[in-house]
Every structure is written in structure tokens, then in C-alpha cells.
Amino acid sequence: MILGHTGTREGMTRPQIITFSKLVSAETDEGNVTEWHHGCCRGSDAQGSIIAVSLGIPHIVGHPGSHPAPDGYQGFWDELLPAKGNLERDEDIAKAVDLLFATPRGMHESVRQGTWVTVRRARKHNTRVTIIWPDGTFTDER
């Protein structure tokens, strides 16, 4: 199984981190997770890749956008793909994974946030999406 993550550059809230860690751990406990994909941004991507590495996911794939994060974050990866425009990168992540974890900054879907662009692309490809809200609750779209 291939897992991926998209989230806010502001980083996950504490309740999001707790729920995210539990849900990703539950997936890795099955023993069939082979890859983790993320967008190489500061904040949620960085936090998620640290958790993925700590859970022993064997292959981390970075999908950098065309504009580097202001703090220069590049993240953890075993494989770094060529930089692409953010919309194209979001599409690539949505198509590459079997399950996308999303950690948005608000409690409602937004039109102009990259997190939601990636979620909508995943839905278009019938990719399973789990949205972990800032309060730690989650919605699993199967």
C-alpha cells in the first residue's frame, strides 16, 4: 500500500498530530505499506514525513513544487522527484497513492488551499482520503 500526505504549511495542531500518528500507525501495523509520498513543504509535510520515518515506512518519496518553501525545508526522502508546478505536483501525489491523509488548517473545505486541491484531485481518481480536522476528529472517505 502507498500512503501520502497533504497539509497546511502552518503545521498540524496537537490534536491532528495525535490522530494522524494513530491512523498512520494503524495502516503500517498491517505490514503492507511500501511508500510514503509528500509535497516537500514545511509544516504538515515535514511533520508527516518525520512520523512516517519513525514508523518505519521503507520508502519516502518527495514531490517538490516549483517554488521552495521560505525556510528551505526539503524534508525526508529516499527518492526526490523533479520539481513541478504546485498543481501538477498535487495531481501526481493524488494519483500515486492508495490512501491520502489530509491535515487542513480549518474545519471547512477551501477553494484556494493546496491541501484541498490535492484532496479534490484524489477524489477525482477515486483515491481513498482521510481528512484529519484541526480538532483531531477525522472523516474517512472510502
VEXSE-908629 format. One record per atom (N, C-alpha, C): residue number from 1; residue in one letter; atom name; z, y, x. Coordinates in nm, 2 decimals, always signed. Atoms other than C-alpha are relative to their C-alpha. Layout:
! VEXSE-908629
[pt NUM,"a","CA",[Z,Y,X]] ...
This chain:
! VEXSE-908629
[pt 1,"m","N",[+0.00,-0.12,+0.08]] [pt 1,"m","CA",[+0.00,+0.00,+0.00]] [pt 1,"m","C",[+0.00,+0.12,+0.09]] [pt 2,"i","N",[+0.01,-0.13,-0.07]] [pt 2,"i","CA",[-0.08,+0.35,+0.12]] [pt 2,"i","C",[+0.07,+0.11,-0.08]] [pt 3,"l","N",[-0.08,-0.11,+0.07]] [pt 3,"l","CA",[+0.16,+0.63,+0.03]] [pt 3,"l","C",[-0.04,+0.14,+0.06]] [pt 4,"g","N",[+0.02,-0.14,-0.04]] [pt 4,"g","CA",[+0.11,+1.01,+0.05]] [pt 4,"g","C",[+0.09,+0.09,-0.06]] [pt 5,"h","N",[-0.10,-0.10,+0.04]] [pt 5,"h","CA",[+0.30,+1.33,+0.00]] [pt 5,"h","C",[-0.07,+0.13,+0.00]] [pt 6,"t","N",[+0.04,-0.14,+0.01]] [pt 6,"t","CA",[+0.22,+1.68,-0.11]] [pt 6,"t","C",[+0.12,+0.08,-0.05]] [pt 7,"g","N",[-0.12,-0.08,+0.05]] [pt 7,"g","CA",[+0.48,+1.96,-0.15]] [pt 7,"g","C",[-0.01,+0.14,+0.05]] [pt 8,"t","N",[-0.01,-0.14,-0.03]] [pt 8,"t","CA",[+0.58,+2.31,-0.11]] [pt 8,"t","C",[+0.03,+0.03,+0.15]] [pt 9,"r","N",[-0.02,-0.04,-0.14]] [pt 9,"r","CA",[+0.58,+2.49,+0.23]] [pt 9,"r","C",[+0.15,+0.05,+0.01]] [pt 10,"e","N",[-0.14,-0.05,+0.00]] [pt 10,"e","CA",[+0.93,+2.62,+0.13]] [pt 10,"e","C",[+0.09,-0.12,+0.03]] [pt 11,"g","N",[-0.08,+0.12,-0.02]] [pt 11,"g","CA",[+1.06,+2.26,+0.17]] [pt 11,"g","C",[+0.06,-0.05,-0.12]] [pt 12,"m","N",[-0.07,+0.06,+0.11]] [pt 12,"m","CA",[+1.23,+2.03,-0.06]] [pt 12,"m","C",[+0.14,+0.05,-0.02]] [pt 13,"t","N",[-0.14,-0.03,+0.03]] [pt 13,"t","CA",[+1.55,+2.11,-0.24]] [pt 13,"t","C",[+0.09,-0.12,+0.04]] [pt 14,"r","N",[-0.09,+0.11,-0.03]] [pt 14,"r","CA",[+1.85,+1.89,-0.16]] [pt 14,"r","C",[-0.02,-0.11,-0.10]] [pt 15,"p","N",[+0.02,+0.11,+0.09]] [pt 15,"p","CA",[+1.82,+1.70,-0.49]] [pt 15,"p","C",[-0.14,-0.07,+0.01]] [pt 16,"q","N",[+0.14,+0.06,-0.02]] [pt 16,"q","CA",[+1.44,+1.65,-0.42]] [pt 16,"q","C",[+0.01,-0.10,+0.12]] [pt 17,"i","N",[-0.01,+0.08,-0.12]] [pt 17,"i","CA",[+1.52,+1.51,-0.07]] [pt 17,"i","C",[+0.07,-0.13,-0.04]] [pt 18,"i","N",[-0.08,+0.12,+0.04]] [pt 18,"i","CA",[+1.78,+1.26,-0.22]] [pt 18,"i","C",[-0.09,-0.09,-0.08]] [pt 19,"t","N",[+0.09,+0.08,+0.08]] [pt 19,"t","CA",[+1.54,+1.14,-0.49]] [pt 19,"t","C",[-0.12,-0.05,+0.08]] [pt 20,"f","N",[+0.12,+0.03,-0.08]] [pt 20,"f","CA",[+1.24,+1.14,-0.26]] [pt 20,"f","C",[+0.03,-0.12,+0.09]] [pt 21,"s","N",[-0.04,+0.10,-0.09]] [pt 21,"s","CA",[+1.42,+0.93,+0.00]] [pt 21,"s","C",[+0.03,-0.13,-0.07]] [pt 22,"k","N",[-0.03,+0.12,+0.08]] [pt 22,"k","CA",[+1.54,+0.68,-0.26]] [pt 22,"k","C",[-0.13,-0.07,-0.05]] [pt 23,"l","N",[+0.13,+0.05,+0.06]] [pt 23,"l","CA",[+1.19,+0.64,-0.42]] [pt 23,"l","C",[-0.09,-0.06,+0.11]] [pt 24,"v","N",[+0.08,+0.05,-0.11]] [pt 24,"v","CA",[+1.01,+0.61,-0.09]] [pt 24,"v","C",[+0.06,-0.13,+0.06]] [pt 25,"s","N",[-0.07,+0.12,-0.05]] [pt 25,"s","CA",[+1.27,+0.36,+0.04]] [pt 25,"s","C",[-0.02,-0.12,-0.09]] [pt 26,"a","N",[+0.03,+0.11,+0.09]] [pt 26,"a","CA",[+1.22,+0.15,-0.27]] [pt 26,"a","C",[-0.14,-0.06,+0.02]] [pt 27,"e","N",[+0.14,+0.05,-0.03]] [pt 27,"e","CA",[+0.85,+0.13,-0.20]] [pt 27,"e","C",[-0.01,-0.07,+0.13]] [pt 28,"t","N",[+0.01,+0.07,-0.13]] [pt 28,"t","CA",[+0.90,+0.04,+0.16]] [pt 28,"t","C",[+0.08,-0.13,+0.00]] [pt 29,"d","N",[-0.08,+0.13,+0.00]] [pt 29,"d","CA",[+1.16,-0.23,+0.07]] [pt 29,"d","C",[-0.09,-0.12,-0.05]] [pt 30,"e","N",[+0.09,+0.10,+0.05]] [pt 30,"e","CA",[+0.87,-0.42,-0.09]] [pt 30,"e","C",[-0.07,-0.06,+0.13]] [pt 31,"g","N",[+0.06,+0.05,-0.12]] [pt 31,"g","CA",[+0.73,-0.46,+0.27]] [pt 31,"g","C",[-0.15,+0.01,+0.01]] [pt 32,"n","N",[+0.15,-0.01,-0.01]] [pt 32,"n","CA",[+0.37,-0.38,+0.19]] [pt 32,"n","C",[-0.06,+0.14,+0.02]] [pt 33,"v","N",[+0.05,-0.14,-0.03]] [pt 33,"v","CA",[+0.35,-0.01,+0.29]] [pt 33,"v","C",[-0.06,+0.00,+0.14]] [pt 34,"t","N",[+0.07,+0.00,-0.13]] [pt 34,"t","CA",[+0.10,+0.03,+0.57]] [pt 34,"t","C",[-0.03,+0.14,+0.05]] [pt 35,"e","N",[+0.03,-0.13,-0.05]] [pt 35,"e","CA",[+0.03,+0.40,+0.59]] [pt 35,"e","C",[+0.07,+0.11,-0.09]] [pt 36,"w","N",[-0.06,-0.12,+0.07]] [pt 36,"w","CA",[+0.17,+0.75,+0.50]] [pt 36,"w","C",[-0.10,+0.11,+0.04]] [pt 37,"h","N",[+0.09,-0.11,-0.01]] [pt 37,"h","CA",[-0.06,+1.05,+0.45]] [pt 37,"h","C",[+0.07,+0.13,-0.04]] [pt 38,"h","N",[-0.05,-0.14,+0.03]] [pt 38,"h","CA",[+0.04,+1.42,+0.46]] [pt 38,"h","C",[-0.09,+0.10,+0.05]] [pt 39,"g","N",[+0.08,-0.11,-0.03]] [pt 39,"g","CA",[-0.11,+1.76,+0.50]] [pt 39,"g","C",[+0.03,+0.08,+0.12]] [pt 40,"c","N",[-0.04,-0.07,-0.13]] [pt 40,"c","CA",[+0.05,+1.87,+0.83]] [pt 40,"c","C",[+0.05,+0.14,-0.02]] [pt 41,"c","N",[-0.05,-0.13,+0.02]] [pt 41,"c","CA",[+0.22,+2.17,+0.68]] [pt 41,"c","C",[+0.15,+0.00,+0.02]] [pt 42,"r","N",[-0.14,-0.01,-0.01]] [pt 42,"r","CA",[+0.57,+2.30,+0.74]] [pt 42,"r","C",[+0.07,-0.03,-0.14]] [pt 43,"g","N",[-0.07,+0.02,+0.13]] [pt 43,"g","CA",[+0.83,+2.24,+0.47]] [pt 43,"g","C",[+0.00,-0.14,-0.04]] [pt 44,"s","N",[-0.01,+0.13,+0.05]] [pt 44,"s","CA",[+0.79,+1.94,+0.25]] [pt 44,"s","C",[-0.08,-0.10,+0.08]] [pt 45,"d","N",[+0.08,+0.09,-0.08]] [pt 45,"d","CA",[+0.52,+1.78,+0.46]] [pt 45,"d","C",[+0.08,-0.05,+0.12]] [pt 46,"a","N",[-0.08,+0.03,-0.11]] [pt 46,"a","CA",[+0.74,+1.80,+0.76]] [pt 46,"a","C",[+0.12,-0.09,-0.03]] [pt 47,"q","N",[-0.12,+0.08,+0.04]] [pt 47,"q","CA",[+1.05,+1.67,+0.58]] [pt 47,"q","C",[-0.05,-0.14,-0.04]] [pt 48,"g","N",[+0.04,+0.13,+0.04]] [pt 48,"g","CA",[+0.85,+1.39,+0.42]] [pt 48,"g","C",[-0.05,-0.09,+0.11]] [pt 49,"s","N",[+0.04,+0.08,-0.12]] [pt 49,"s","CA",[+0.70,+1.27,+0.75]] [pt 49,"s","C",[+0.11,-0.05,+0.08]] [pt 50,"i","N",[-0.12,+0.04,-0.06]] [pt 50,"i","CA",[+1.04,+1.26,+0.90]] [pt 50,"i","C",[+0.06,-0.12,-0.07]] [pt 51,"i","N",[-0.05,+0.11,+0.08]] [pt 51,"i","CA",[+1.16,+1.04,+0.62]] [pt 51,"i","C",[-0.09,-0.13,+0.01]] [pt 52,"a","N",[+0.09,+0.11,-0.01]] [pt 52,"a","CA",[+0.85,+0.82,+0.64]] [pt 52,"a","C",[+0.02,-0.07,+0.13]] [pt 53,"v","N",[-0.02,+0.06,-0.13]] [pt 53,"v","CA",[+0.90,+0.76,+1.01]] [pt 53,"v","C",[+0.14,-0.07,+0.01]] [pt 54,"s","N",[-0.14,+0.06,+0.00]] [pt 54,"s","CA",[+1.28,+0.69,+0.96]] [pt 54,"s","C",[+0.00,-0.13,-0.08]] [pt 55,"l","N",[+0.00,+0.12,+0.08]] [pt 55,"l","CA",[+1.19,+0.43,+0.70]] [pt 55,"l","C",[-0.09,-0.11,+0.06]] [pt 56,"g","N",[+0.08,+0.10,-0.07]] [pt 56,"g","CA",[+0.96,+0.25,+0.95]] [pt 56,"g","C",[-0.14,-0.02,-0.05]] [pt 57,"i","N",[+0.14,+0.01,+0.04]] [pt 57,"i","CA",[+0.62,+0.32,+0.78]] [pt 57,"i","C",[-0.08,+0.00,+0.13]] [pt 58,"p","N",[+0.06,+0.02,-0.13]] [pt 58,"p","CA",[+0.39,+0.19,+1.06]] [pt 58,"p","C",[-0.11,+0.09,+0.04]] [pt 59,"h","N",[+0.11,-0.08,-0.04]] [pt 59,"h","CA",[+0.10,+0.43,+1.05]] [pt 59,"h","C",[+0.00,+0.13,-0.08]] [pt 60,"i","N",[-0.01,-0.13,+0.06]] [pt 60,"i","CA",[+0.13,+0.81,+0.98]] [pt 60,"i","C",[-0.13,+0.07,+0.03]] [pt 61,"v","N",[+0.13,-0.07,-0.01]] [pt 61,"v","CA",[-0.19,+1.00,+0.91]] [pt 61,"v","C",[+0.01,+0.14,-0.04]] [pt 62,"g","N",[-0.01,-0.15,+0.03]] [pt 62,"g","CA",[-0.21,+1.38,+0.93]] [pt 62,"g","C",[-0.14,+0.05,-0.04]] [pt 63,"h","N",[+0.12,-0.06,+0.05]] [pt 63,"h","CA",[-0.47,+1.57,+0.73]] [pt 63,"h","C",[+0.02,+0.15,+0.01]] [pt 64,"p","N",[-0.02,-0.15,-0.01]] [pt 64,"p","CA",[-0.46,+1.93,+0.87]] [pt 64,"p","C",[-0.10,+0.08,-0.08]] [pt 65,"g","N",[+0.09,-0.10,+0.06]] [pt 65,"g","CA",[-0.60,+2.22,+0.68]] [pt 65,"g","C",[-0.07,+0.08,+0.10]] [pt 66,"s","N",[+0.08,-0.09,-0.10]] [pt 66,"s","CA",[-0.83,+2.48,+0.83]] [pt 66,"s","C",[+0.08,+0.11,+0.06]] [pt 67,"h","N",[-0.09,-0.11,-0.06]] [pt 67,"h","CA",[-0.55,+2.73,+0.88]] [pt 67,"h","C",[+0.13,-0.06,+0.03]] [pt 68,"p","N",[-0.13,+0.05,-0.04]] [pt 68,"p","CA",[-0.25,+2.62,+1.08]] [pt 68,"p","C",[+0.12,+0.07,-0.07]] [pt 69,"a","N",[-0.13,-0.06,+0.06]] [pt 69,"a","CA",[+0.10,+2.68,+0.94]] [pt 69,"a","C",[+0.05,+0.11,+0.09]] [pt 70,"p","N",[-0.04,-0.11,-0.08]] [pt 70,"p","CA",[+0.25,+3.00,+1.05]] [pt 70,"p","C",[+0.09,-0.03,+0.12]] [pt 71,"d","N",[-0.09,+0.03,-0.11]] [pt 71,"d","CA",[+0.52,+2.83,+1.26]] [pt 71,"d","C",[-0.06,-0.11,+0.09]] [pt 72,"g","N",[+0.07,+0.09,-0.09]] [pt 72,"g","CA",[+0.26,+2.60,+1.42]] [pt 72,"g","C",[+0.04,-0.15,-0.02]] [pt 73,"y","N",[-0.03,+0.14,+0.03]] [pt 73,"y","CA",[+0.40,+2.28,+1.26]] [pt 73,"y","C",[-0.12,-0.09,+0.00]] [pt 74,"q","N",[+0.11,+0.09,+0.00]] [pt 74,"q","CA",[+0.18,+1.99,+1.33]] [pt 74,"q","C",[+0.05,-0.14,-0.05]] [pt 75,"g","N",[-0.06,+0.12,+0.06]] [pt 75,"g","CA",[+0.41,+1.71,+1.22]] [pt 75,"g","C",[+0.00,-0.13,+0.08]] [pt 76,"f","N",[+0.01,+0.14,-0.06]] [pt 76,"f","CA",[+0.44,+1.34,+1.30]] [pt 76,"f","C",[-0.12,-0.07,-0.05]] [pt 77,"w","N",[+0.12,+0.08,+0.04]] [pt 77,"w","CA",[+0.13,+1.13,+1.30]] [pt 77,"w","C",[-0.03,-0.10,+0.11]] [pt 78,"d","N",[+0.06,+0.09,-0.10]] [pt 78,"d","CA",[-0.02,+0.83,+1.47]] [pt 78,"d","C",[-0.15,+0.03,+0.01]] [pt 79,"e","N",[+0.14,-0.04,+0.01]] [pt 79,"e","CA",[-0.37,+0.95,+1.36]] [pt 79,"e","C",[-0.01,+0.13,-0.06]] [pt 80,"l","N",[+0.02,-0.14,+0.05]] [pt 80,"l","CA",[-0.47,+1.31,+1.32]] [pt 80,"l","C",[-0.15,+0.01,-0.03]] [pt 81,"l","N",[+0.14,-0.01,+0.05]] [pt 81,"l","CA",[-0.79,+1.36,+1.12]] [pt 81,"l","C",[-0.05,+0.14,+0.03]] [pt 82,"p","N",[+0.05,-0.14,-0.02]] [pt 82,"p","CA",[-1.02,+1.66,+1.18]] [pt 82,"p","C",[+0.04,+0.10,-0.11]] [pt 83,"a","N",[-0.04,-0.10,+0.10]] [pt 83,"a","CA",[-0.92,+1.98,+1.02]] [pt 83,"a","C",[-0.11,+0.03,-0.10]] [pt 84,"k","N",[+0.10,-0.04,+0.11]] [pt 84,"k","CA",[-1.09,+2.07,+0.69]] [pt 84,"k","C",[+0.06,+0.11,-0.08]] [pt 85,"g","N",[-0.04,-0.10,+0.10]] [pt 85,"g","CA",[-1.07,+2.34,+0.43]] [pt 85,"g","C",[+0.11,-0.06,-0.08]] [pt 86,"n","N",[-0.11,+0.06,+0.07]] [pt 86,"n","CA",[-0.75,+2.30,+0.23]] [pt 86,"n","C",[-0.04,-0.08,-0.13]] [pt 87,"l","N",[+0.04,+0.07,+0.12]] [pt 87,"l","CA",[-0.92,+2.20,-0.09]] [pt 87,"l","C",[-0.07,-0.14,+0.03]] [pt 88,"e","N",[+0.06,+0.13,-0.05]] [pt 88,"e","CA",[-1.13,+1.93,+0.09]] [pt 88,"e","C",[+0.11,-0.09,+0.05]] [pt 89,"r","N",[-0.11,+0.08,-0.05]] [pt 89,"r","CA",[-0.82,+1.81,+0.27]] [pt 89,"r","C",[+0.09,-0.06,-0.11]] [pt 90,"d","N",[-0.07,+0.05,+0.11]] [pt 90,"d","CA",[-0.63,+1.79,-0.06]] [pt 90,"d","C",[-0.07,-0.12,-0.07]] [pt 91,"e","N",[+0.08,+0.10,+0.05]] [pt 91,"e","CA",[-0.91,+1.58,-0.20]] [pt 91,"e","C",[+0.01,-0.13,+0.08]] [pt 92,"d","N",[+0.00,+0.12,-0.09]] [pt 92,"d","CA",[-0.91,+1.35,+0.10]] [pt 92,"d","C",[+0.14,-0.07,-0.02]] [pt 93,"i","N",[-0.13,+0.06,+0.02]] [pt 93,"i","CA",[-0.53,+1.29,+0.06]] [pt 93,"i","C",[+0.00,-0.08,-0.13]] [pt 94,"a","N",[+0.00,+0.06,+0.13]] [pt 94,"a","CA",[-0.57,+1.22,-0.31]] [pt 94,"a","C",[-0.08,-0.13,-0.01]] [pt 95,"k","N",[+0.09,+0.12,+0.00]] [pt 95,"k","CA",[-0.85,+0.96,-0.25]] [pt 95,"k","C",[+0.05,-0.11,+0.09]] [pt 96,"a","N",[-0.04,+0.10,-0.11]] [pt 96,"a","CA",[-0.68,+0.79,+0.05]] [pt 96,"a","C",[+0.12,-0.08,-0.04]] [pt 97,"v","N",[-0.13,+0.06,+0.03]] [pt 97,"v","CA",[-0.35,+0.69,-0.12]] [pt 97,"v","C",[+0.00,-0.08,-0.13]] [pt 98,"d","N",[-0.02,+0.07,+0.13]] [pt 98,"d","CA",[-0.24,+0.44,-0.38]] [pt 98,"d","C",[+0.11,+0.07,-0.08]] [pt 99,"l","N",[-0.11,-0.07,+0.07]] [pt 99,"l","CA",[+0.07,+0.65,-0.47]] [pt 99,"l","C",[+0.02,+0.13,+0.08]] [pt 100,"l","N",[-0.02,-0.13,-0.05]] [pt 100,"l","CA",[+0.11,+1.02,-0.42]] [pt 100,"l","C",[+0.14,+0.05,-0.05]] [pt 101,"f","N",[-0.12,-0.06,+0.03]] [pt 101,"f","CA",[+0.46,+1.17,-0.41]] [pt 101,"f","C",[-0.02,+0.15,+0.01]] [pt 102,"a","N",[+0.02,-0.14,+0.00]] [pt 102,"a","CA",[+0.46,+1.54,-0.51]] [pt 102,"a","C",[+0.14,+0.06,-0.02]] [pt 103,"t","N",[-0.13,-0.07,+0.01]] [pt 103,"t","CA",[+0.76,+1.78,-0.45]] [pt 103,"t","C",[-0.03,+0.15,-0.01]] [pt 104,"p","N",[+0.03,-0.14,+0.02]] [pt 104,"p","CA",[+0.67,+2.11,-0.61]] [pt 104,"p","C",[+0.12,+0.09,+0.00]] [pt 105,"r","N",[-0.11,-0.10,-0.01]] [pt 105,"r","CA",[+0.87,+2.43,-0.59]] [pt 105,"r","C",[+0.06,+0.04,-0.13]] [pt 106,"g","N",[-0.05,-0.03,+0.13]] [pt 106,"g","CA",[+0.90,+2.48,-0.96]] [pt 106,"g","C",[+0.00,-0.11,-0.10]] [pt 107,"m","N",[-0.02,+0.11,+0.10]] [pt 107,"m","CA",[+0.97,+2.29,-1.28]] [pt 107,"m","C",[-0.12,-0.01,-0.09]] [pt 108,"h","N",[+0.12,+0.00,+0.08]] [pt 108,"h","CA",[+0.62,+2.36,-1.42]] [pt 108,"h","C",[-0.12,-0.01,+0.09]] [pt 109,"e","N",[+0.12,+0.00,-0.08]] [pt 109,"e","CA",[+0.27,+2.29,-1.31]] [pt 109,"e","C",[-0.06,+0.14,+0.02]] [pt 110,"s","N",[+0.06,-0.13,-0.03]] [pt 110,"s","CA",[+0.09,+2.58,-1.15]] [pt 110,"s","C",[-0.14,-0.01,+0.04]] [pt 111,"v","N",[+0.15,+0.00,-0.03]] [pt 111,"v","CA",[-0.28,+2.66,-1.11]] [pt 111,"v","C",[-0.03,+0.02,+0.14]] [pt 112,"r","N",[+0.04,-0.04,-0.13]] [pt 112,"r","CA",[-0.28,+2.81,-0.77]] [pt 112,"r","C",[+0.08,-0.05,+0.12]] [pt 113,"q","N",[-0.08,+0.06,-0.11]] [pt 113,"q","CA",[-0.05,+2.60,-0.56]] [pt 113,"q","C",[-0.07,-0.13,+0.05]] [pt 114,"g","N",[+0.07,+0.12,-0.06]] [pt 114,"g","CA",[-0.19,+2.34,-0.32]] [pt 114,"g","C",[+0.06,-0.13,-0.04]] [pt 115,"t","N",[-0.07,+0.12,+0.05]] [pt 115,"t","CA",[+0.07,+2.09,-0.43]] [pt 115,"t","C",[-0.07,-0.05,-0.13]] [pt 116,"w","N",[+0.05,+0.03,+0.13]] [pt 116,"w","CA",[-0.07,+2.10,-0.78]] [pt 116,"w","C",[-0.15,-0.03,+0.01]] [pt 117,"v","N",[+0.14,+0.04,-0.02]] [pt 117,"v","CA",[-0.43,+2.09,-0.66]] [pt 117,"v","C",[-0.01,-0.14,+0.04]] [pt 118,"t","N",[+0.00,+0.13,-0.05]] [pt 118,"t","CA",[-0.36,+1.77,-0.48]] [pt 118,"t","C",[+0.04,-0.10,-0.11]] [pt 119,"v","N",[-0.03,+0.09,+0.12]] [pt 119,"v","CA",[-0.19,+1.62,-0.79]] [pt 119,"v","C",[-0.11,-0.01,-0.10]] [pt 120,"r","N",[+0.11,+0.01,+0.09]] [pt 120,"r","CA",[-0.48,+1.71,-1.01]] [pt 120,"r","C",[-0.12,-0.08,+0.06]] [pt 121,"r","N",[+0.10,+0.09,-0.07]] [pt 121,"r","CA",[-0.72,+1.55,-0.76]] [pt 121,"r","C",[+0.04,-0.14,-0.01]] [pt 122,"a","N",[-0.05,+0.14,+0.00]] [pt 122,"a","CA",[-0.51,+1.24,-0.75]] [pt 122,"a","C",[-0.02,-0.06,-0.15]] [pt 123,"r","N",[+0.02,+0.04,+0.14]] [pt 123,"r","CA",[-0.51,+1.22,-1.13]] [pt 123,"r","C",[-0.15,-0.03,-0.03]] [pt 124,"k","N",[+0.14,+0.02,+0.02]] [pt 124,"k","CA",[-0.89,+1.25,-1.13]] [pt 124,"k","C",[-0.05,-0.13,+0.06]] [pt 125,"h","N",[+0.04,+0.13,-0.07]] [pt 125,"h","CA",[-0.91,+0.95,-0.90]] [pt 125,"h","C",[+0.09,-0.12,-0.05]] [pt 126,"n","N",[-0.09,+0.11,+0.06]] [pt 126,"n","CA",[-0.66,+0.75,-1.12]] [pt 126,"n","C",[+0.10,-0.05,+0.11]] [pt 127,"t","N",[-0.11,+0.04,-0.09]] [pt 127,"t","CA",[-0.41,+0.75,-0.83]] [pt 127,"t","C",[+0.13,+0.02,-0.06]] [pt 128,"r","N",[-0.14,-0.01,+0.06]] [pt 128,"r","CA",[-0.05,+0.69,-0.93]] [pt 128,"r","C",[+0.07,+0.12,+0.07]] [pt 129,"v","N",[-0.07,-0.12,-0.04]] [pt 129,"v","CA",[+0.15,+1.01,-0.90]] [pt 129,"v","C",[+0.15,+0.00,-0.04]] [pt 130,"t","N",[-0.14,-0.02,+0.03]] [pt 130,"t","CA",[+0.53,+1.06,-0.88]] [pt 130,"t","C",[+0.04,+0.14,+0.03]] [pt 131,"i","N",[-0.04,-0.14,-0.03]] [pt 131,"i","CA",[+0.64,+1.42,-0.92]] [pt 131,"i","C",[+0.16,+0.00,+0.00]] [pt 132,"i","N",[-0.14,-0.02,-0.01]] [pt 132,"i","CA",[+0.99,+1.49,-0.80]] [pt 132,"i","C",[+0.03,+0.15,-0.01]] [pt 133,"w","N",[-0.03,-0.14,+0.03]] [pt 133,"w","CA",[+1.12,+1.81,-0.95]] [pt 133,"w","C",[+0.11,+0.06,+0.08]] [pt 134,"p","N",[-0.11,-0.06,-0.08]] [pt 134,"p","CA",[+1.35,+2.06,-0.78]] [pt 134,"p","C",[+0.14,-0.04,-0.03]] [pt 135,"d","N",[-0.14,+0.05,+0.04]] [pt 135,"d","CA",[+1.65,+1.93,-0.98]] [pt 135,"d","C",[+0.02,-0.14,+0.03]] [pt 136,"g","N",[-0.02,+0.14,-0.04]] [pt 136,"g","CA",[+1.59,+1.58,-0.85]] [pt 136,"g","C",[-0.05,-0.10,-0.10]] [pt 137,"t","N",[+0.06,+0.09,+0.10]] [pt 137,"t","CA",[+1.45,+1.43,-1.17]] [pt 137,"t","C",[-0.14,-0.03,+0.04]] [pt 138,"f","N",[+0.14,+0.03,-0.04]] [pt 138,"f","CA",[+1.11,+1.27,-1.14]] [pt 138,"f","C",[-0.07,-0.05,-0.12]] [pt 139,"t","N",[+0.10,+0.05,+0.10]] [pt 139,"t","CA",[+0.81,+1.18,-1.35]] [pt 139,"t","C",[-0.09,-0.09,+0.07]] [pt 140,"d","N",[+0.09,+0.10,-0.07]] [pt 140,"d","CA",[+0.62,+0.87,-1.26]] [pt 140,"d","C",[-0.13,-0.01,-0.10]] [pt 141,"e","N",[+0.12,+0.01,+0.08]] [pt 141,"e","CA",[+0.26,+0.89,-1.39]] [pt 141,"e","C",[-0.08,-0.13,+0.05]] [pt 142,"r","N",[+0.06,+0.13,-0.04]] [pt 142,"r","CA",[+0.13,+0.53,-1.38]] [pt 142,"r","C",[-0.13,-0.01,-0.08]] 
